[in-house]
Amino acid sequence: MTRLTHWLAGISLFKALGVLAVFVVLLVSVLMVQQVREAEAEYQEAIVQIERIQSVASSGEIYSLSREDMSWLEQEFSTLQQRIDHIEELSNLPLGLTGAVSGAPWVSDRYDAVMETLEVGRMMAESGQAIANIGDEAMRALDDTGIRYEEGQDGATWLDVLHRREDDINQALDKMDEAIERREAIDDDKLPNRIQDRLRQIDELIAEFSGQRELANDLPLAFTALGAEEQVRYLALFQNPAEMRPTGGFVGTIAFIEIERGQIRQYDFHDVYEVSKDYQESVDVGVPPPWAISEYIRSDYLQYQDANWWADFPESAELIKEMTVDAGWGEVDAVVGVQPDVISDLLSVTGPIIVDVDGEEREITPDNLLEESERQRRIEREGEEPEVGHKEVISLIGGVLLDDLSRSDRDDMIDAAFLMFNALDRRDIQAYSSDDAVTAFLEDRNWAGRIKPDPETPVIAPILANITGLKTSLVMQPSMELELLDSEVPGVSEAILTVSLKHFGAEEGDPFYEGFQRWWLDVILPDGAAIVDTEPGPVSDPDASNGGAYVINLPVAERKSVAIRFSFPSTDKLLIRRQPGLQLMNTSVSTAGCDESLEFDLDSDAIIDLAGDCPEIDEQDED
């Protein structure tokens, strides 16, 4: 009886436990359904929020966002982070089911993938909030203190903010890097389709972030270059392409610009001959001049205004820096070469500016910049004596433009900055720094003006200089033809390079601007090249490049050419280097096995792909 009673009691207990288990399962199911609904609602809100963030963040570069945009983004990222935290909390399984799920690998893998995706989203939102907060603070500082120092001005500059919060920036970026690494480890196939679709959107943002991440890595260099801790002094060379020189034109006007904490503290424009005169009086033994200057301009020593002779800009800049110190004009931290096209581009941002010349207000626009710059000299040549010299006009234009830009709103500043980035890409601006790390940064981006920027890519570069001392270069049209021939030697190619110059000045024009030209041409060929023949023969320039140096006398309306036949190691790519300041060079490249030649205007460097049947411009490398 006792055994029976115990047996019946056991049955009753099992029934009771069974009923209780069913009740618990039902209760958990109800709760889970409620959690699922709540999580789904949060998920849908998060999607809408992400799309709002994307619509603002993808509307342009981060630099183009307003203060209001940054404040809004910071709040949105904060809310998104909280929302993802809530979804993650709602997605956690009750303790009783965690073990069951972990015991079912198919379910476990998918659950873990969803939870890891949520964690990646949370980390990215947290990083985004931190970056938006720093951006908002920096923009407020920029709006408050600007990029032009004002006497008695208090408050942090935009660079102060970034410098002070450098650790915060790095932590946010490190978190983003970790999120990216964890995202790469997620198996998309284990996620629901709609989450996979959202991950693809995240991948697009990650791709955009990677480019910004690279820039952020260089923040310490920006701190150095913009005087975060100590003032830096720049020497700007304004080059006149009406008298071509190897780096882009005769240096007629210079400016010393002092920058501290990301602000322009002071600038002074000078006629280059002021420094040249002091240099001549300060040195006993000058720098020997290069062959072309010694032969046709002056033979005793190199003058300051001719020190930009070397086509490799850092080489010229180092010499100019040394000569500046020798002339008693002080140390400079960086040298920048500037073409008139840069000034024209900046005028398109500021709009026309007004300068007072001889008591007359002159409107300067992108279209009349060169004409107005030379106007005073033309008046002088007509026998009049203007009070303001032509180089003073350039100084006036530069000063007013710099004032307008430094006091313009942030949108204009950003537009101006990107125009200058484009100019650096085209070598209309070339930059040299005394700081080795900054120099490495410039060279890595091909902003330093190195004549051979990439040792892995062979270079062809015709270098031209007008050595008459006249301003006739703008009425010369250059062209270049490269014909690749059949070669019987494995691994060796043969080609004919023809550089032609056409003088399209008028016979009755002012000879100072449209008269006789004498051009020095130096030709850089790929390393390992060997000259087979040239027509005409090269001159005896001891510093000539491997393609030889040539002198071309070019009377009005005539066209003359130099043809060089050479062999060189076979290659799939050739870099044709554009010379800053030179008129557009009509260029053609042809190969023996192709019926049509590649024709283009060399308005920027061009990498030619020779791997196929016909030559093509390598657009990917060009980008």
Secondary structure as the mmCIF struct_conf table of DSSP 4:
data_model
#
loop_
_struct_conf.conf_type_id
_struct_conf.id
_struct_conf.beg_label_comp_id
_struct_conf.beg_label_asym_id
_struct_conf.beg_label_seq_id
_struct_conf.end_label_comp_id
_struct_conf.end_label_asym_id
_struct_conf.end_label_seq_id
HELX_RH_AL_P HELX_RH_AL_P1 THR A 2 ALA A 57
TURN_TY1_P TURN_TY1_P1 SER A 58 SER A 59
BEND BEND1 GLY A 60 GLY A 60
HELX_RH_3T_P HELX_RH_3T_P1 ILE A 62 SER A 64
HELX_RH_AL_P HELX_RH_AL_P2 ARG A 67 SER A 91
BEND BEND2 ASN A 92 ASN A 92
HELX_LH_PP_P HELX_LH_PP_P1 LEU A 93 PRO A 94
HELX_RH_AL_P HELX_RH_AL_P3 LEU A 95 SER A 102
TURN_TY1_P TURN_TY1_P2 GLY A 103 GLY A 103
HELX_RH_AL_P HELX_RH_AL_P4 PRO A 105 THR A 145
BEND BEND3 ILE A 147 ILE A 147
STRN STRN1 ARG A 148 ARG A 148
TURN_TY1_P TURN_TY1_P3 GLU A 151 GLY A 152
BEND BEND4 GLY A 155 GLY A 155
HELX_RH_AL_P HELX_RH_AL_P5 TRP A 158 ARG A 164
TURN_TY1_P TURN_TY1_P4 ARG A 165 ARG A 165
HELX_RH_AL_P HELX_RH_AL_P6 GLU A 166 GLU A 184
TURN_TY1_P TURN_TY1_P5 ALA A 185 ALA A 185
BEND BEND5 ILE A 186 ILE A 186
HELX_RH_3T_P HELX_RH_3T_P2 ASP A 188 LYS A 190
BEND BEND6 LEU A 191 LEU A 191
HELX_RH_AL_P HELX_RH_AL_P7 ASN A 193 ASN A 217
TURN_TY1_P TURN_TY1_P6 ASP A 218 ASP A 218
HELX_RH_AL_P HELX_RH_AL_P8 LEU A 219 ALA A 225
TURN_TY1_P TURN_TY1_P7 LEU A 226 GLY A 227
BEND BEND7 ALA A 228 GLU A 230
STRN STRN2 VAL A 232 ASN A 240
TURN_TY1_P TURN_TY1_P8 PRO A 241 ALA A 242
BEND BEND8 GLU A 243 GLU A 243
TURN_TY1_P TURN_TY1_P9 PRO A 246 THR A 247
BEND BEND9 GLY A 248 GLY A 249
STRN STRN3 PHE A 250 GLU A 260
TURN_TY1_P TURN_TY1_P10 ARG A 261 GLY A 262
STRN STRN4 GLN A 263 ASP A 271
HELX_RH_AL_P HELX_RH_AL_P9 VAL A 272 SER A 282
BEND BEND10 ASP A 284 VAL A 285
HELX_LH_PP_P HELX_LH_PP_P2 VAL A 287 PRO A 290
HELX_RH_AL_P HELX_RH_AL_P10 TRP A 291 TYR A 296
TURN_TY1_P TURN_TY1_P11 ILE A 297 ILE A 297
BEND BEND11 SER A 299 ASP A 300
HELX_RH_3T_P HELX_RH_3T_P3 TYR A 304 ASP A 306
TURN_TY1_P TURN_TY1_P12 ALA A 307 ASN A 308
BEND BEND12 TRP A 310 ASP A 312
HELX_RH_AL_P HELX_RH_AL_P11 PHE A 313 ASP A 326
TURN_TY1_P TURN_TY1_P13 ALA A 327 GLY A 328
BEND BEND13 TRP A 329 TRP A 329
BEND BEND14 ASP A 333 ASP A 333
STRN STRN5 ALA A 334 VAL A 338
HELX_RH_AL_P HELX_RH_AL_P12 PRO A 340 THR A 350
STRN STRN6 ILE A 353 VAL A 357
TURN_TY1_P TURN_TY1_P14 ASP A 358 GLY A 359
STRN STRN7 GLU A 360 ILE A 364
TURN_TY1_P TURN_TY1_P15 PRO A 366 ASN A 368
HELX_RH_AL_P HELX_RH_AL_P13 LEU A 369 ARG A 381
TURN_TY1_P TURN_TY1_P16 GLU A 382 GLY A 383
BEND BEND15 GLU A 387 VAL A 388
HELX_RH_AL_P HELX_RH_AL_P14 HIS A 390 SER A 406
TURN_TY1_P TURN_TY1_P17 ARG A 407 ARG A 407
BEND BEND16 SER A 408 SER A 408
HELX_RH_AL_P HELX_RH_AL_P15 ARG A 410 ARG A 426
TURN_TY1_P TURN_TY1_P18 ARG A 427 ARG A 427
BEND BEND17 ASP A 428 ASP A 428
STRN STRN8 ILE A 429 SER A 433
BEND BEND18 SER A 434 ASP A 435
HELX_RH_AL_P HELX_RH_AL_P16 ASP A 436 ASP A 444
TURN_TY1_P TURN_TY1_P19 ARG A 445 ASN A 446
BEND BEND19 ALA A 448 ALA A 448
BEND BEND20 ILE A 451 LYS A 452
TURN_TY1_P TURN_TY1_P20 PRO A 455 GLU A 456
BEND BEND21 THR A 457 THR A 457
STRN STRN9 VAL A 459 ASN A 466
BEND BEND22 THR A 468 LYS A 471
HELX_RH_3T_P HELX_RH_3T_P4 SER A 473 VAL A 475
STRN STRN10 MET A 476 LEU A 485
HELX_LH_PP_P HELX_LH_PP_P3 ASP A 486 ASP A 486
BEND BEND23 GLU A 488 VAL A 489
TURN_TY1_P TURN_TY1_P21 PRO A 490 GLY A 491
STRN STRN11 VAL A 492 HIS A 503
TURN_TY1_P TURN_TY1_P22 GLU A 507 GLU A 508
BEND BEND24 GLY A 509 GLY A 509
HELX_RH_AL_P HELX_RH_AL_P17 PRO A 511 GLU A 514
BEND BEND25 GLY A 515 GLY A 515
STRN STRN12 GLN A 517 ILE A 524
TURN_TY1_P TURN_TY1_P23 ASP A 527 GLY A 528
STRN STRN13 ALA A 530 GLU A 535
BEND BEND26 PRO A 536 PRO A 536
HELX_LH_PP_P HELX_LH_PP_P4 GLY A 537 VAL A 539
TURN_TY1_P TURN_TY1_P24 PRO A 542 ASP A 543
TURN_TY1_P TURN_TY1_P25 ASN A 546 GLY A 547
STRN STRN14 ALA A 549 LEU A 554
TURN_TY1_P TURN_TY1_P26 VAL A 556 ALA A 557
STRN STRN15 ARG A 559 PRO A 569
BEND BEND27 ASP A 572 ASP A 572
STRN STRN16 LYS A 573 ILE A 576
HELX_LH_PP_P HELX_LH_PP_P5 ARG A 577 GLN A 579
TURN_TY1_P TURN_TY1_P27 PRO A 580 GLY A 581
HELX_LH_PP_P HELX_LH_PP_P6 LEU A 582 LEU A 584
STRN STRN17 MET A 585 THR A 591
TURN_TY1_P TURN_TY1_P28 ALA A 592 GLY A 593
BEND BEND28 ASP A 595 GLU A 596
STRN STRN18 LEU A 598 LEU A 602
BEND BEND29 ASP A 603 SER A 604
STRN STRN19 ALA A 606 ASP A 609
BEND BEND30 ALA A 611 CYS A 614
STRN STRN20 GLU A 616 ILE A 617
HELX_RH_AL_P HELX_RH_AL_P18 GLU A 619 GLU A 622
#
